[in-house]
């Protein structure tokens, strides 16, 4: 792709998210979402491959439907109240429509079917953008409208997303699909706590973004697209293999790693709100996610691919370095001790 074109597309992608995040008018928020969607379509389809074209088409149709629902719900609200302010209370019908639209944009269950298929048709770098940057605008709208959304709907979607995110990832062998179901499960946790404490939701989003960026940087550097590809990661860089082990365990939410912090705080808040059954279901479903994280861990770091004693490492051993990876590893692994500071 032409460098000028790439620059314009990436600038539009960033501008769309910033417009949505900084607007208090429904129409401007909708314009930002549309800019964001139209900018990511060429990035997804630039491979000139049928799978990429299919992924771009599915993404466009889903996001266009969600944006239309957002515009429709805001028009209903403006028709009845005469205001386009995002923070103003909305009626129940408009609130349910808006919640469903944001769930579709984020890929929450039961509107999650498009997400793994789109990610499987893209490159790993594009998948990283879809996992992280493309989630910021809908999460900002949830943050701004948390008092107007339906708590029972979000709790139901969050619980269902954590269950489906765990069940769906068990049968997958493609790393992008595994991470897609991981994303569905993580955003289920955020949706469940969004109507109670938004600061925990933002903390979860921050930690999830750092953990996903760390793991995807590793996948990009090692060109690992399947579980089978990850079995030879140790031959490229033993240090990166150890880092991958800890990152996967952090994504699974095991203490004393950073990924344990948001799940701990969310479960604590759910119990405080007398939602013990919901907290139990979500904690049990996280075990399903932990299973496929441990399977990735086992194949990546605890097994050794067939080799002879003369070919312990690849013939040309290249030193793999990444500024992004070295920047993201410490917060991905070591943020648990500063939990009280972050919650003040």
SEFIMI-681803 format. One record per atom (N, C-alpha, C): y, z, x. Coordinates in steps of 0.1 Angstrom, whole numbers, plus 5000, padded with zeros to 4 digits. Layout:
% SEFIMI-681803
YZX/...
% end
This chain:
% SEFIMI-681803
498850005008/500050005000/501250005009/502249935005/503549925012/504150055014/504650095026/505250225028/506450255019/507250155016/508350175007/507850214992/506850134988/506250164975/505650304975/504950334985/504250474986/505350584985/506450564993/507550664992/508150674978/508350564972/508950564958/507950634948/506650604950/505750664941/505650824943/505550864956/505451004959/506751074955/507851014956/509151074952/509151084937/508750984930/508650994915/507651104911/506551114918/505551224914/506251364916/506951384927/507551514929/508651534919/509451434917/510651444908/510251474894/509151414889/508651444875/508251584874/507551644883/507151784883/508351874883/509351844892/510551924893/511351924880/511451804874/512251794861/511551874851/510251874849/509551954839/509752104842/509652134855/509652284858/511052344857/512152254857/513452304857/514152284844/513452224834/514152194821/513852294811/514852314802/514652404790/514852324777/514852194778/514952104767/513552034766/513052024754/511651974752/511651824756/512751754753/512651604756/512651584771/513451664779/513451644793/512151684799/511551794794/510151834798/509151714796/509251654785/508351544782/508651424791/509951394794/510251284804/509651314817/509751444822/509151474835/507651464835/506951494824/505551474824/505151324824/505951244817/505651104817/505951034831/506951084838/507251034852/506051074861/505551194859/504451234867/503251154865/502951124852/501751054849/501850904854/502950844852/503050704856/503150684871/503550794878/503550784893/502150794899/501250874892/499950904898/498950784895/499250704885/498350594881/498150494893/499250444900/498950354911/498250424923/498450554925/497750624935/496250624933/495850654920/494450654916/493750514917/494450414913/493850274912/494150194924/494650244935/494950154947/493750114955/492550164952/491350114959/490849984955/491349924944/490849794939/489349794937/488849904931/487449914928/487249944913/486149894907/486049924893/486050074889/485450154898/485450294895/486850354895/487650304905/489050354905/489850304893/489650184889/490350134877/489950214865/488650244864/488150324852/488750464852/488850524864/489450654865/490850654861/491650554866/493050544863/493250524848/492350444841/492450414827/492150544819/491150614823/490850744816/491950844818/492450854830/493550944832/494750914824/495150784823/496350744816/496150774801/494950734795/494750754781/494850904777/494250994786/494151134783/495551194784/496251164795/497551224797/498651164787/498451044783/499350984773/499151054759/497851084756/497551154743/498151294744/498051364755/498551494756/500051494755/500751404762/502151394761/502651364747/501951274740/502351244726/502251374718/501151454720/501051574712/502151674715/502551674728/503751764732/504951724725/505251584725/506451534719/506351554703/505251534698/505051554683/505351704679/504751794687/504951934684/506351984685/507051924696/508451964698/509351904687/508951784682/509751724671/509551804658/508351844656/508151934644/508952054644/508952114656/509752244658/511252214657/511752104662/513152074661/513552034647/512651974640/512851944626/513052064617/512252174620/512252294612/513352394616/513552404629/514452504635/515852444639/515852314641/517152244646/517452264660/516452314668/516752344683/515652284691/516052234703/515052174712/514852264724/515252384723/515052484735/513552524736/513052514748/511652544751/511352694748/512252784751/512052924750/512252984736/512652904727/512852954713/511452954706/511353054697/510053064689/509752934681/508452904680/508052794673/507152834661/506952744652/506052784641/504552774645/503652814637/502252824641/501652694643/501852594635/501252464636/501752394649/503052404652/503552344664/503052414676/502852544676/502252624687/500852584690/500052564680/498652524682/498552384688/499352294683/499452154688/499752154703/500852234706/501252244720/500252304729/499552414724/498452474732/497352374735/496952294725/495952194727/496352084737/497652044736/498151944745/498151994760/498552114762/498552164776/497052184781/496152224772/494752234776/494252104780/494651994773/494151864776/494751814790/495951854792/496551814805/495951884817/495552014815/494952094825/493452074827/492852014817/491451994817/490652114813/491252194804/490452314799/489452274788/488352344788/487352314777/488052354763/487652274753/486752164752/487252034755/488452014761/489051884764/488951854779/487851894785/487651884799/486851764804/486351684794/485351574798/485951474807/487251444806/487851344815/487951384829/488051514832/488451554845/487451524856/486151564855/485251524865/485051374867/485151294856/484951154858/486051084865/487251134862/488451074869/488451114884/488051234887/488051274901/486951204909/485851174903/484751104909/485150964913/486050904906/486450764908/487650754918/488150864924/489250854933/488850894947/489750874956/489550924970/489651074971/489251134981/489351284983/490751324984/491551244990/493051284991/493651284978/493451174970/493951174956/493451284948/492151314949/491551424942/492351554945/492751574958/493451694961/494751704954/495451594952/496751594945/496451624930/495351574924/495051594910/494651744908/494051804918/493651944917/494852044918/495852004926/496852104929/498252064923/498851954928/500151924924/500251884909/499251814904/499351774890/499151884880/498752004885/498552114876/499852204875/500852174883/502052264884/502852244871/503152124867/503952104855/503452164842/502152144839/501652214827/501552364828/501352414840/501352554842/502752614840/503752534844/505152584843/505452594828/505052494820/505252494806/504552614799/503352644803/502652764798/503452894802/504052894814/504853014818/506053024810/506752914806/507952914799/507752944784/506552904779/506352924764/505253024761/505053114771/503853204769/504053294756/505253324752/505453414740/505253334727/505253204728/505053124716/503653064714/502853074725/501553014724/500553114716/499453054712/498553134704/497553214714/497653344714/496853424723/495353404721/494953404708/493453384705/492953254710/493753144708/493353014712/493253004727/494153054734/494053054749/492953144754/492653254748/491553334752/490253264750/490153194738/488853124735/488753004745/489752934748/489652824757/489352874771/490052984775/489753034788/488353084790/487753154780/486353194781/485453084781/485652984773/484852864772/484952784785/486152774791/486252704804/485552764815/485552904816/484852964827/483352944825/482852944813/481352924811/480952774814/481752684809/481452534811/481652504826/482652564832/482952534846/481752584855/481152694851/479952734858/478652654855/478452624843/477252554839/477352404844/478452344843/478552204847/478452174861/478852274870/478852254884/477452274890/476552334883/475252364889/474452234892/474552134883/473652014884/474351904893/475451934899/476251824906/475851824921/475851704926/475651684941/476951624948/477851574940/479051524946/480151634947/480751644959/481651754961/482851754952/483351634949/484551624940/484151664926/482951634921/482651684908/482351834908/481751884918/481652034920/482952104919/483952054927/485252114927/485952094914/485651984906/486251964893/485852074884/484552104883/484052214875/484552344880/484752364893/485352484898/486752494893/487552384893/488952384888/488952424873/488052374865/487952404851/487752554849/486852614857/486552764856/487852844861/488452804872/489652874877/490752874867/491052754861/492152754851/491752814838/490452834836/490052924824/490553064826/490353114839/490853254842/492353264840/493053164844/494553164843/494953154828/494253074820/494653064806/494353194799/493253264803/492953394796/493953494798/494653504810/495553604813/497053564810/497253434807/498653384806/499453454795/498853494784/499553554774/499753704776/499253764786/499353904789/500253934800/499953884812/500753904824/500953774831/502153714830/502353584837/502353594852/502753714857/502753724872/501353714878/500353764871/498953754876/498553604875/498953534864/498653394863/499253314875/500553344878/501153274889/500553304903/500153434904/499453474916/498053394918/497353384906/496053314906/496253174910/497353104904/497652964907/497952944922/498753034927/499053024942/497853034951/496953134948/495753154956/494853044954/494652994942/493752884939/494252754947/495552734946/496052614953/495752624968/495952734974/495752754989/494252734992/493352794984/491952784987/491452644985/491952574975/491552434972/492052344983/493252364987/493852284998/493052305011/492652425014/491952445026/490552375026/489852395015/488552325014/488652175014/489652125007/489751975006/490151915019/491051995027/491351945040/490151935049/489252025048/487952025055/487151905051/487051875038/486251765033/486851635037/488151625038/488851505042/488651475057/488751585065/488551565080/487051535083/486151585076/484751555079/484151445071/484951385062/484551275053/483251315045/483251435040/482051475032/482351455017/481551365011/481651344997/480451394989/479351424995/478251484988/477751604996/476851684989/476251794996/475551755008/474851635008/474051595019/475051565031/476251515029/477151485040/477551625046/477651725039/478051855044/477051925053/475851875053/474851935062/475051905076/475851805079/476151765093/477451805098/478151885090/479551935094/479552015107/478452095109/478352175121/478352085134/477851965133/477851875145/479251825149/480151825139/481551785142/482351895147/482252015141/483052135145/482452255140/481852335149/481252465145/482252565139/483452555145/484552645140/484952615126/485052485123/485352445109/484252475100/483052475104/481952505096/481952655092/482352745101/482452885098/483652905088/484652835090/485852845081/485452795067/484652685066/484252635053/483352745046/482552815054/481752925048/482553025041/483553075048/484453175043/485353125031/485753005032/486552945021/485752935008/484452895009/483652884998/483353014991/483153115000/482953254995/484253304988/485353264994/486653314988/486853244974/486453114973/486553044960/485653114950/484453164955/483553234946/484053364941/485053424948/485653554944/484953674950/484453654962/483753774968/484753854977/484653984975/485454064984/484854074998/485654095009/487154125009/488054005011/487653895005/488453765007/489453754996/490453664998/491553654989/491153614975/490153534973/489753494960/489253604951/488953724956/488553834948/489753894941/490953884947/492153944941/492453904927/492653774924/493053744910/491953774900/490753754903/489653794893/489653944891/489854024901/489854164900/491054204890/492154154893/493354184885/493254134870/492654024868/492553964855/491454044847/490354084853/489354164846/489954304843/490754354852/491354484849/492354484837/493154374837/494054354825/493354334812/492254254813/491454234800/490854364795/490354444804/489854574800/490954664794/492054664800/493154744795/493654694781/493454574778/493854514765/492654524755/491654604758/490454624750/489754494747/489754404757/488954284756/487754294765/486954394763/485854424772/484854314771/484554264759/483554164757/483954034764/485153994763/485753874770/485653884785/485954004790/485954034804/484454024809/483554074801/482154074805/481653924806/481953844796/481553704795/482053634807/483353654810/483953584821/483453624835/483153754836/482553804849/481153744850/480353734840/479053684840/479053534843/480053464837/480053314840/480553284854/481253384860/481653354874/480453364884/479353424879/478153414887/477553274888/477753204877/477253064877/478052984887/479353004888/480152934898/479752974912/479553104913/479153154926/477853094931/476953064922/475653004925/475952864933/476752774927/476852644934/477752664946/478652764947/479352784959/478352824970/477452914967/476452964977/475552844981/475252754971/474452644975/475152554985/476452534983/477252454993/477252535006/477452665006/477452745018/476152735025/475052735018/473752735024/473452595031/473752485024/473552355030/474452325042/475652385041/476652355051/476452435064/476252565063/476252655074/474952725078/474052735068/472852805071/471552725073/471752595073/470652495076/471152405087/470152355094/470452255105/469752125102/470552015103/469951885100/468951855111/467951765108/466951725118/467651665130/467251715142/467851655154/466851695166/467151625177/466351655189/467251755198/466651815208/467451905216/468551835224/468351705226/469351635233/470551595225/470551605212/471551565203/472051675194/472351785201/472851905193/474151875187/475051805194/476251755188/476351605189/477251555181/477451405181/477851355195/477451235198/477651185212/479151185216/479951145207/481451155211/481951275203/482151385209/482551505203/484051515203/484651485191/486151475190/486651615185/487651665191/488251785187/489151765174/488751825163/489351815150/490451915148/491651875147/492751965145/493551925133/494152025126/494952005114/495952115113/497252085113/498252185111/498152245097/497852165087/497752215073/496552305072/495452275079/494252365078/494552495084/495152495096/495452625103/496452705096/497352645088/498352715081/497752785069/496852715062/496252765049/495152865051/494452865062/493252945064/493653095063/494653155070/494953295068/495153345054/496053275046/496253325033/495053305024/494253205027/493053185019/492053295021/492053355032/490953455035/491453605036/492753625039/493053765043/494153825035/494353785022/495453835014/495153955006/493853995005/493454104996/494154235000/494254275013/494954405016/496354415011/497054305008/498454315004/498654294989/497554324982/497554314967/498654404961/498754524965/499854614959/501254564961/501454504973/502854444976/503154324966/502154244964/502354124956/502554164941/501954274937/502054314923/503254394919/504054424929/505254504926/506354424919/
% end
